[in-house]
Amino acid sequence: MNTQPILIRETSSPAELAKLAVDAVTRGDVDPLVAYENISRMEKAIELFKKSEEVRDITLRELAKYGHGKTSSDCTIEEVEAGVKYDYSGCNCHALDDLYKMRDAVMADIKEKEKILRALPASGLTDPATGEIFYPPARSSKTTLKVTFKKR
């Protein structure tokens, strides 16, 4: 008996998989909280799967049989260079070092000014030195769901 989960053996588009789950919830076939928890578990499982060095190495070896990429139905898997970083600390470029210092000072000033503006009353505040009236920034947010898993 094959015990592999159907999601990793069967090919369906992301839209088809999402539609199945959304339809099950909207029809009332599945408790929305249970569905949300399980989808969140799948997201975490996918994240852990993709971070696995062992899976990455096996997959890259298999992909090498096809060149640098393989396409099947609606999906292409390619070998790409990612996460490129440059370390400029050893370049001995004093002009760049000075620019970094200026950037850091400006960013600190911006953060301080933003903190002050967030604390202003809705009616605003007049700067006695310039007569300018400052108002707090417009604030927006969206209610969402947060899922946390206990460490096991």
Secondary structure, DSSP 8 states (H G I E B T S, - for coil): ---S-GGGTS---HHHHHHHHHHHHHTTSS-HHHHHHHHHHHHHHHHHHHH-HHHHHHHHHHHHTTTTEEEETTEEEE----------TTS--HHHHHHHHHHHHHHHHHHHHHHHHHTS-TT-EE-TTT--EE------------------
